[in-house]
């Protein structure tokens, strides 16, 4: 059975500056999520090699008044997913990616990936910067299985138009 995916695109003014725009999109997605027990501090774990978030400092940002702490997820052994509320997946070997996604579902972790290609066994959200567009793919099946409630307005993230001067 094919996964249910929804696509949206956000068109930003001028050339996209991927890291800040992706960071903003990640923070926006987190703001639309509700965990069974809402964390006091959002723990954003980065897995694998990322193009957009590796050098970003999101610790200075907050979502709904709660700070966001970013750290790398150590993939050499068994990753400590229990220390994560959100996992941002970069480039990972297939088996490592599959294991992270399976573990995240058991622990109610919001998953966002860079450059998701399809909707089979993927993260809840996929971000991709192409030219001056930032596209957002939403995997409705992954969200339904996650135990995390996502406000349906998250689909509006991709429909926002830039303010015209």
C-alpha positions, 0 to 999 in steps of 0.5 A: 500500500503506498504511503499517503504524502502531501506536497507543499512549496514555499517560495521565498523572495530572491535566492534562497539562503538554505540554512536559515530558511530550513532552520525556520521551517524546522522550528515551524514544524516543531511548533505544530507538533504536540507530544503526549507529554510536551517537552520543556526543552525541545531536544533536536538531534542531528543524524548523519551528514546534513547540508543545511543544519550542520553548522546552524546554531538553533539553541538561540531559538525558541518554539512557543517559549521553549528553548531548542537544543541541538546536538549530534546523534552518535551513530557509532553504537546504539543511538540514544534516541531517548534523548531526542524529541526531534530527529533531523536526518541527513545522509545516512546509509540505508540500514542506519536510516531505517533503524533510526526511523523504526526507533523514533516511532517507538519513542514518539519522536518527530522526524524531519529529513533532508532531501527525502525522495519517496514516501516509503518508510520515510520521516514524517517531514522531508525538506528540500531546497531547490533554487529559490524554493523550499519544498516540504513533503508531509508523510501522513502515514508516518504521522499517524503511526508516530503518536505525535499530533500534528496540527493540520495547519502544518500544510499551510507552511508551504502555502505562505506567499512572501509579503509583496513590497 
